Amino acid sequence: MAAIDKHSSASAQMTADYDQDADVLYVMVGDPRPAEGEDLPGEIVRRYALDDAASCGITVIGYHRNRWDRKPRRLAKIVAEHLGADVERVRSLVALAVAD
């Protein structure tokens, strides 16, 4: 699992984990918490915490199958906008997670 400090908050940490067997990328802010999702095109799910509706993560289903590995900047922009983070920091975090 790769981790960086969240750009907009020193107290929250952003982590990314890639499940190679399932081809699923997870990007989270802070500790895991119950959440609901909003589906986007490309099998991206924006996650919102149930307790306060804060943006808390993104799940990318079929990371390779949907060719997100070929569009790293575009994916990083989607994640960064949802989580309030810097695009280049997200791109680096995702690159580390999928390389492990």
Buried (B, 14 or more C-beta within 10 A) or exposed (E): EBBBEBBEEEEBBBBBBBEEEEBBBBBBBBEEBEBEEEEEEBBBBBBBBEEEEBBBBBBBBBBBEBEBBEEBEEBBBBBBEBBBBBBEBBBBBBBBBBEE
